[in-house]
Amino acid sequence: MEVFLKVLPAVIIILIILVIVLTGYVKASPDVAIIISGLRKTPRVLIGRAGIKVPYLEKVDHLHLGQISVDIKTDSYIPTNDFINVKVDAIAKVRIDTSPEGMLKAERNFLNKKPSEIALDLQDSLQGNMREIIGTLDLKTINTDRDSFSDQVMAKASKDMEKLGIEILSCNIQNVNDENGLINDLGMDNTSKIKKDAAIAKAEADRDVAIAKAEADKAANDARVAAQTEIAQKNNELSIRQAELKSQADTAKAQADAAYEIQNQQQQRIIQTETVNAQIAKAEREAELKQKEVTVREQELAAQIMKKADADKYAAEKEAEAKLIQKQKDADAARYTAEKEAAGIRARYEAEAAGIEAKGKAEAEAARLKGLAEAEAMEKKAEAYKKYNGAAMAEMMIKIMPQMAAEIAKPLSQIDKINIYDGSAEKISGNMPVIMKQVFDTMSEATGVDFSEIMKANTYDAKVNHNIHVEGVEVK
């Protein structure tokens, strides 16, 4: 209980503070001033910030700080300095002066009032100030210098507005009307003057334009005549120059054509000469190629003949060897059989075994002698083949000689036309005997047979002095 009594005052104080905070918290926006008064001699002003008022002891009031539009319109005609009655319609923009002195004045005059109510309170004062300014100005100044008119109204009304805590931001003249329509007459007069000045200016401009146009036409005509004259002179000079250039071009073309024709003829002669030389060289190369082909063919034939002879000899030798080996195998087999039989019955058939042994020796000797005879026969047969092959090769070479001559002459038959310049036609016709002789020499070297002697075999000299008869050897 004692603890509760001790804590109770603190709790009461906290509750009081919470109540004050919850019920006394106020917050002002930037365009509204909150006036807190009651405990202090000078009220507190909150603008755009928050504050605390003491409940039941302080009061909160509001003052509008935003811009206010005040319509300043004269209800009746007001005489100007030149005694012309006019009506003026203007609008002023005002607001509360936020300085400390201005806030005190505004609090006394406009506290808790709406913007429309403030504007209504200020309207009479501003209209009175504008009437005073209208009386000091003439109609023309009011119409033509409205900025000066509005500045004078603002300057005149600022003193009265300052006493109320109001600041004038601007004053704009919207419309000015007079009672007798003088403003329209002034406008018509100005319009006439403007039209007159415009007509005069237009006439002067037309005159200047006509003068300038005439001068321009004259200058243009002079320029055109001068230009046409110069063009005619230039055309004449151009025609003369073109004629000179054409003459020079024709002369140069004629010279070039002549030179080209001469050069073309020279080139044709060179081409024809080179063509003939190329054809001759081609014929010679083809003849050499054919000669080489004949040589290769001769060598191939010789090789084939020699190869066949060697093959036949080798086959004969192998056949003789095979027969001899077979005989030896037969003899060995017989001897083995005899020895095997003699081993079993050596004692009983000793005399008979001796006879068999003697018989085997006789047969072996006979086989040996037969093999020697066959070998000798094969050697003679090979010798006969060798002689026969030489003759056969000669006969074969003689048979293909016409064909070889035709192949050698074939490249020359392909030449359509030959132009002879140095009288060397006999060189071409003389190539045939030379080539044939080279072929005979090559065949003689390849086969070992003198073909020149064979060709002479049917002549008178051969029959009388060199009659040769070759007979083949028959081998069985």
C-alpha positions as CSV (number, residue, x, y, z in Angstrom):
1,M,0.0,0.0,0.0
2,E,2.8,2.4,0.9
3,V,4.5,1.6,-2.5
4,F,1.2,2.3,-4.3
5,L,0.9,5.7,-2.5
6,K,4.5,6.5,-3.5
7,V,3.9,5.6,-7.2
8,L,0.5,7.3,-7.5
9,P,1.7,10.9,-7.9
10,A,4.1,9.9,-10.7
11,V,1.3,8.0,-12.4
12,I,-1.1,11.0,-12.1
13,I,1.6,13.3,-13.6
14,I,2.2,11.0,-16.5
15,L,-1.6,10.7,-17.2
16,I,-1.9,14.5,-17.1
17,I,1.0,14.8,-19.6
18,L,-0.6,12.3,-21.9
19,V,-3.9,14.1,-21.8
20,I,-2.2,17.4,-22.5
21,V,-0.3,15.8,-25.4
22,L,-3.3,14.0,-26.9
23,T,-5.7,16.9,-26.5
24,G,-3.3,19.9,-27.0
25,Y,-1.2,18.7,-30.0
26,V,-1.7,21.0,-33.0
27,K,0.0,21.2,-36.4
28,A,-0.1,24.1,-38.9
29,S,0.2,23.8,-42.8
30,P,2.4,26.3,-44.7
31,D,-0.6,28.4,-45.9
32,V,-2.3,28.7,-42.6
33,A,-1.0,30.3,-39.4
34,I,-2.2,28.8,-36.0
35,I,-2.4,31.4,-33.3
36,I,-2.2,30.0,-29.7
37,S,-3.1,32.5,-27.0
38,G,-4.2,32.5,-23.4
39,L,-1.2,32.1,-21.1
40,R,1.2,34.5,-22.7
41,K,0.8,38.2,-23.4
42,T,2.0,37.7,-27.0
43,P,0.3,34.9,-28.8
44,R,2.4,32.1,-30.2
45,V,2.3,31.7,-34.0
46,L,2.8,28.3,-35.7
47,I,3.4,28.3,-39.5
48,G,4.2,25.0,-41.1
49,R,5.1,23.3,-37.9
50,A,3.6,21.6,-34.8
51,G,3.0,22.7,-31.2
52,I,1.3,22.0,-27.9
53,K,-1.5,24.0,-26.4
54,V,-2.6,23.7,-22.8
55,P,-6.2,22.4,-22.7
56,Y,-8.7,24.7,-21.2
57,L,-6.1,27.3,-20.7
58,E,-5.1,28.2,-24.2
59,K,-7.1,28.9,-27.4
60,V,-6.3,28.1,-31.0
61,D,-7.2,30.5,-33.9
62,H,-6.5,30.3,-37.6
63,L,-5.3,32.9,-40.1
64,H,-5.2,32.3,-43.9
65,L,-1.8,33.1,-45.4
66,G,-2.4,32.1,-49.0
67,Q,-2.8,34.4,-52.0
68,I,-6.2,36.3,-52.2
69,S,-7.7,37.8,-55.4
70,V,-9.6,41.1,-54.9
71,D,-11.8,42.3,-57.7
72,I,-11.5,46.1,-58.0
73,K,-14.3,47.4,-60.2
74,T,-15.7,50.9,-60.1
75,D,-19.5,50.8,-60.0
76,S,-20.0,54.2,-61.5
77,Y,-18.1,56.5,-64.0
78,I,-15.1,58.3,-62.5
79,P,-13.9,61.6,-64.1
80,T,-10.3,61.6,-65.3
81,N,-7.9,64.5,-65.2
82,D,-9.3,65.6,-68.6
83,F,-12.9,65.3,-67.3
84,I,-13.8,62.2,-69.2
85,N,-15.9,59.7,-67.2
86,V,-14.5,56.2,-67.3
87,K,-15.1,52.8,-65.6
88,V,-12.1,50.7,-64.7
89,D,-12.0,47.0,-64.1
90,A,-8.9,45.7,-62.3
91,I,-7.8,42.8,-60.1
92,A,-5.3,42.8,-57.2
93,K,-3.4,39.9,-55.7
94,V,-2.8,40.3,-51.9
95,R,-1.7,38.1,-48.9
96,I,-1.1,38.4,-45.1
97,D,2.2,40.0,-44.2
98,T,4.0,37.3,-42.2
99,S,6.4,39.6,-40.4
100,P,5.8,39.9,-36.6
101,E,4.3,43.4,-36.9
102,G,2.2,42.4,-39.9
103,M,1.0,39.3,-38.1
104,L,-0.2,41.3,-35.1
105,K,-2.1,43.7,-37.4
106,A,-3.7,40.9,-39.4
107,E,-4.6,39.0,-36.2
108,R,-6.7,41.9,-35.1
109,N,-8.4,42.3,-38.5
110,F,-8.8,39.0,-40.2
111,L,-8.5,36.2,-37.5
112,N,-10.6,33.1,-38.4
113,K,-11.9,34.7,-41.6
114,K,-12.2,33.0,-44.9
115,P,-10.3,34.3,-48.0
116,S,-13.5,35.6,-49.6
117,E,-14.4,37.5,-46.4
118,I,-10.9,39.1,-46.4
119,A,-11.2,40.0,-50.1
120,L,-14.6,41.7,-49.4
121,D,-13.1,43.7,-46.5
122,L,-10.2,44.9,-48.7
123,Q,-12.3,45.7,-51.8
124,D,-13.7,49.0,-50.7
125,S,-10.3,50.3,-49.7
126,L,-8.7,49.3,-52.9
127,Q,-11.5,50.8,-55.0
128,G,-11.1,54.1,-53.2
129,N,-7.4,54.2,-53.9
130,M,-8.0,53.4,-57.6
131,R,-10.6,56.2,-57.9
132,E,-8.0,58.7,-56.5
133,I,-5.4,57.6,-59.1
134,I,-8.0,57.8,-62.0
135,G,-8.6,61.5,-61.1
136,T,-4.9,62.3,-61.5
137,L,-4.5,60.7,-65.0
138,D,-5.9,61.5,-68.4
139,L,-7.8,59.1,-70.6
140,K,-4.9,58.5,-73.0
141,T,-2.4,57.7,-70.3
142,I,-4.8,55.3,-68.6
143,N,-5.2,53.4,-72.0
144,T,-1.7,53.5,-73.3
145,D,0.3,53.2,-70.1
146,R,-1.6,50.7,-68.0
147,D,1.6,49.4,-66.2
148,S,2.2,52.9,-64.8
149,F,-1.5,53.2,-63.8
150,S,-1.4,49.9,-61.9
151,D,1.9,50.8,-60.3
152,Q,0.5,54.0,-59.0
153,V,-2.6,52.2,-57.7
154,M,-0.3,49.7,-55.8
155,A,1.8,52.5,-54.4
156,K,-1.3,54.4,-53.3
157,A,-3.0,51.4,-51.7
158,S,0.1,49.9,-50.1
159,K,0.0,52.5,-47.3
160,D,-3.6,51.6,-46.3
161,M,-2.9,47.8,-46.8
162,E,0.1,48.0,-44.5
163,K,-2.0,49.3,-41.7
164,L,-4.2,46.2,-42.1
165,G,-1.3,43.8,-42.2
166,I,-1.8,43.1,-45.9
167,E,0.9,42.9,-48.6
168,I,0.0,43.8,-52.2
169,L,1.6,41.4,-54.7
170,S,0.2,42.8,-58.0
171,C,-2.4,44.9,-59.6
172,N,-3.6,44.4,-63.3
173,I,-5.9,46.7,-65.2
174,Q,-8.4,44.4,-67.1
175,N,-10.6,46.9,-68.9
176,V,-11.3,50.6,-69.4
177,N,-14.6,52.1,-70.7
178,D,-15.7,55.7,-71.2
179,E,-19.2,57.1,-71.0
180,N,-19.3,58.7,-74.5
181,G,-17.3,56.2,-76.6
182,L,-14.3,58.4,-76.9
183,I,-12.0,55.5,-76.6
184,N,-13.5,54.1,-79.8
185,D,-13.2,57.5,-81.5
186,L,-9.5,57.6,-80.5
187,G,-9.2,54.2,-82.0
188,M,-10.9,55.2,-85.2
189,D,-8.7,58.3,-85.5
190,N,-5.6,56.2,-84.9
191,T,-6.9,53.7,-87.4
192,S,-7.4,56.5,-90.0
193,K,-3.9,57.8,-89.4
194,I,-2.5,54.3,-89.6
195,K,-4.4,53.6,-92.9
196,K,-3.2,57.0,-94.2
197,D,0.3,56.3,-93.3
198,A,0.0,52.8,-94.7
199,A,-1.4,54.1,-98.0
200,I,1.4,56.6,-98.3
201,A,3.9,54.0,-97.4
202,K,2.4,51.6,-99.9
203,A,2.4,54.3,-102.7
204,E,6.0,55.1,-101.9
205,A,6.9,51.4,-101.9
206,D,5.1,50.9,-105.2
207,R,7.0,53.8,-106.7
208,D,10.3,52.5,-105.4
209,V,9.4,49.0,-106.6
210,A,8.6,50.4,-110.1
211,I,11.8,52.4,-110.3
212,A,13.8,49.4,-109.0
213,K,12.0,47.1,-111.5
214,A,12.8,49.4,-114.4
215,E,16.4,49.7,-113.4
216,A,16.5,46.0,-112.9
217,D,14.9,45.4,-116.3
218,K,17.4,47.7,-118.0
219,A,20.3,46.0,-116.2
220,A,18.9,42.6,-117.1
221,N,18.5,43.6,-120.7
222,D,22.1,45.0,-120.9
223,A,23.4,41.9,-119.2
224,R,21.4,39.7,-121.6
225,V,22.7,41.5,-124.7
226,A,26.2,41.3,-123.3
227,A,25.8,37.7,-122.5
228,Q,24.4,36.8,-125.9
229,T,27.2,38.7,-127.6
230,E,29.8,36.9,-125.5
231,I,28.1,33.5,-126.1
232,A,28.1,34.1,-129.9
233,Q,31.8,35.0,-129.7
234,K,32.6,31.9,-127.6
235,N,30.5,29.7,-130.0
236,N,32.5,31.1,-132.9
237,E,35.8,30.4,-131.1
238,L,34.5,27.0,-130.2
239,S,33.6,26.1,-133.8
240,I,37.1,27.2,-135.0
241,R,38.8,25.3,-132.3
242,Q,36.7,22.2,-133.0
243,A,37.6,22.4,-136.7
244,E,41.3,22.6,-135.8
245,L,41.0,19.7,-133.3
246,K,39.1,17.6,-135.9
247,S,41.8,18.3,-138.5
248,Q,44.5,17.3,-136.1
249,A,42.5,14.2,-135.0
250,D,41.9,13.1,-138.6
251,T,45.6,13.5,-139.4
252,A,46.6,11.6,-136.2
253,K,44.1,8.9,-137.0
254,A,45.3,8.5,-140.6
255,Q,48.9,8.2,-139.3
256,A,47.8,5.8,-136.6
257,D,45.9,3.7,-139.1
258,A,48.8,3.6,-141.5
259,A,51.2,2.6,-138.7
260,Y,48.8,0.0,-137.4
261,E,48.4,-1.5,-140.9
262,I,52.2,-1.6,-141.3
263,Q,52.6,-3.1,-137.9
264,N,49.8,-5.6,-138.5
265,Q,51.5,-6.8,-141.8
266,Q,54.8,-7.2,-140.0
267,Q,53.1,-9.1,-137.2
268,Q,51.3,-11.3,-139.7
269,R,54.6,-12.1,-141.4
270,I,56.2,-12.9,-138.1
271,I,53.3,-15.1,-137.1
272,Q,53.3,-17.0,-140.4
273,T,57.1,-17.6,-140.1
274,E,56.8,-18.7,-136.5
275,T,53.8,-20.9,-137.4
276,V,55.8,-22.7,-140.1
277,N,58.8,-23.0,-137.8
278,A,56.5,-24.4,-135.1
279,Q,55.0,-26.9,-137.6
280,I,58.4,-28.0,-138.8
281,A,59.6,-28.3,-135.2
282,K,56.5,-30.2,-134.3
283,A,57.0,-32.6,-137.2
284,E,60.6,-33.1,-136.2
285,R,59.6,-33.7,-132.6
286,E,56.9,-36.1,-133.7
287,A,59.4,-37.9,-135.9
288,E,61.8,-38.2,-133.0
289,L,59.0,-39.4,-130.8
290,K,58.0,-42.0,-133.3
291,Q,61.6,-43.1,-133.7
292,K,61.8,-43.5,-129.9
293,E,58.6,-45.4,-129.9
294,V,60.0,-47.7,-132.6
295,T,63.2,-48.2,-130.6
296,V,61.1,-48.9,-127.4
297,R,58.9,-51.3,-129.4
298,E,62.0,-53.1,-130.8
299,Q,63.5,-53.4,-127.4
300,E,60.2,-54.8,-126.1
301,L,60.1,-57.3,-128.9
302,A,63.7,-58.3,-128.3
303,A,63.0,-58.6,-124.6
304,Q,59.9,-60.7,-125.2
305,I,61.8,-63.1,-127.6
306,M,64.7,-63.4,-125.2
307,K,62.4,-63.9,-122.3
308,K,60.5,-66.7,-124.2
309,A,63.8,-68.4,-125.1
310,D,65.0,-68.2,-121.5
311,A,61.7,-69.5,-120.3
312,D,61.8,-72.5,-122.6
313,K,65.3,-73.3,-121.6
314,Y,64.5,-73.0,-118.0
315,A,61.4,-75.2,-118.4
316,A,63.5,-77.8,-120.1
317,E,66.1,-77.8,-117.4
318,K,63.5,-78.0,-114.7
319,E,61.8,-80.9,-116.5
320,A,65.1,-82.8,-116.8
321,E,65.9,-82.1,-113.1
322,A,62.4,-83.2,-112.1
323,K,62.8,-86.5,-114.1
324,L,66.3,-87.1,-112.6
325,I,65.0,-86.4,-109.1
326,Q,62.1,-88.8,-109.7
327,K,64.4,-91.5,-110.8
328,Q,66.6,-91.0,-107.8
329,K,63.5,-91.1,-105.6
330,D,62.4,-94.3,-107.3
331,A,65.8,-95.8,-106.8
332,D,66.0,-94.8,-103.2
333,A,62.5,-96.2,-102.6
334,A,63.5,-99.5,-104.2
335,R,66.7,-99.6,-102.3
336,Y,64.9,-98.9,-99.1
337,T,62.4,-101.6,-99.8
338,A,65.2,-104.0,-100.6
339,E,67.1,-103.2,-97.5
340,K,64.0,-103.5,-95.4
341,E,63.2,-106.9,-96.9
342,A,66.9,-108.0,-96.7
343,A,67.1,-107.1,-93.0
344,G,64.3,-109.5,-92.2
345,I,65.6,-112.4,-94.2
346,R,69.3,-111.6,-94.5
347,A,70.5,-115.0,-93.6
348,R,68.0,-116.9,-95.8
349,Y,68.0,-114.8,-98.9
350,E,71.6,-113.4,-98.9
351,A,72.3,-114.6,-102.5
352,E,69.0,-113.2,-103.7
353,A,69.8,-109.8,-102.0
354,A,73.1,-109.7,-103.8
355,G,71.3,-110.1,-107.1
356,I,68.8,-107.4,-106.2
357,E,71.7,-105.1,-105.3
358,A,73.4,-105.7,-108.5
359,K,70.2,-105.1,-110.4
360,G,69.6,-101.8,-108.5
361,K,73.1,-100.6,-109.4
362,A,72.5,-101.4,-113.0
363,E,69.2,-99.5,-113.0
364,A,70.8,-96.5,-111.3
365,E,73.6,-96.4,-113.8
366,A,71.1,-96.7,-116.6
367,A,69.1,-93.8,-115.1
368,R,72.2,-91.7,-114.8
369,L,73.2,-92.3,-118.4
370,K,69.6,-91.5,-119.6
371,G,69.6,-88.2,-117.6
372,L,72.9,-87.2,-119.2
373,A,71.5,-87.9,-122.6
374,E,68.4,-85.9,-121.9
375,A,70.4,-83.0,-120.6
376,E,72.6,-83.1,-123.7
377,A,69.6,-83.2,-125.9
378,M,68.0,-80.2,-124.1
379,E,71.2,-78.2,-124.5
380,K,71.2,-78.9,-128.2
381,K,67.5,-78.0,-128.4
382,A,68.2,-74.7,-126.6
383,E,71.0,-74.0,-129.1
384,A,68.7,-74.6,-132.0
385,Y,66.1,-72.4,-130.4
386,K,68.6,-69.6,-130.1
387,K,69.5,-69.8,-133.8
388,Y,65.9,-70.0,-134.8
389,N,65.0,-67.0,-132.6
390,G,67.5,-64.8,-134.3
391,A,66.1,-65.6,-137.7
392,A,62.5,-65.2,-136.3
393,M,63.4,-61.8,-135.0
394,A,64.8,-60.8,-138.3
395,E,61.7,-62.0,-140.1
396,M,59.4,-60.2,-137.7
397,M,61.4,-56.9,-138.0
398,I,61.3,-57.1,-141.8
399,K,57.5,-57.7,-141.7
400,I,56.9,-54.6,-139.5
401,M,59.2,-52.4,-141.5
402,P,56.4,-51.0,-143.9
403,Q,54.3,-50.2,-140.8
404,M,57.2,-48.4,-139.2
405,A,57.9,-46.4,-142.3
406,A,54.2,-45.4,-142.5
407,E,54.2,-44.3,-138.8
408,I,57.4,-42.3,-139.3
409,A,55.8,-40.5,-142.3
410,K,52.5,-40.0,-140.6
411,P,53.4,-36.6,-138.9
412,L,54.4,-35.2,-142.2
413,S,51.0,-36.2,-143.7
414,Q,49.3,-34.1,-141.1
415,I,50.9,-30.8,-142.3
416,D,48.4,-29.0,-144.5
417,K,50.6,-26.3,-145.9
418,I,54.3,-25.4,-145.7
419,N,55.8,-22.1,-146.8
420,I,59.4,-22.4,-147.9
421,Y,61.5,-19.2,-147.4
422,D,65.1,-20.5,-147.5
423,G,64.8,-23.2,-150.1
424,S,65.2,-26.0,-147.5
425,A,62.4,-28.3,-148.8
426,E,65.0,-31.0,-149.5
427,K,65.8,-31.1,-145.8
428,I,62.3,-32.2,-145.0
429,S,62.1,-34.9,-147.8
430,G,65.7,-36.0,-146.9
431,N,64.6,-36.8,-143.3
432,M,62.9,-40.1,-144.3
433,P,66.0,-42.0,-145.5
434,V,67.9,-40.7,-142.4
435,I,65.2,-41.9,-140.1
436,M,64.9,-45.3,-141.8
437,K,68.6,-45.8,-141.5
438,Q,68.5,-44.9,-137.8
439,V,65.7,-47.5,-137.4
440,F,67.8,-50.2,-139.2
441,D,70.8,-49.4,-137.0
442,T,68.7,-49.5,-133.8
443,M,67.2,-52.9,-134.8
444,S,70.6,-54.3,-135.7
445,E,72.0,-53.2,-132.3
446,A,69.0,-54.7,-130.4
447,T,68.9,-58.1,-132.2
448,G,72.5,-58.6,-133.2
449,V,71.3,-59.2,-136.8
450,D,72.8,-57.2,-139.7
451,F,69.6,-56.1,-141.5
452,S,71.5,-54.4,-144.3
453,E,73.0,-57.8,-145.2
454,I,69.5,-59.4,-145.0
455,M,68.1,-56.8,-147.3
456,K,70.8,-57.6,-149.8
457,A,70.0,-61.3,-149.7
458,N,68.0,-61.4,-152.9
459,T,70.4,-59.2,-154.9
460,Y,72.8,-60.6,-157.5
461,D,75.8,-60.1,-155.4
462,A,74.2,-62.0,-152.5
463,K,73.3,-64.9,-154.7
464,V,76.7,-65.1,-156.4
465,N,79.1,-64.2,-153.6
466,H,77.2,-64.4,-150.3
467,N,74.8,-67.3,-150.7
468,I,74.0,-68.5,-147.2
469,H,71.7,-71.4,-146.4
470,V,70.6,-71.9,-142.8
471,E,68.8,-75.1,-141.8
472,G,67.1,-75.7,-138.6
473,V,68.1,-78.5,-136.3
474,E,65.3,-80.9,-135.5
475,V,65.5,-82.0,-131.9
476,K,63.3,-84.6,-130.5
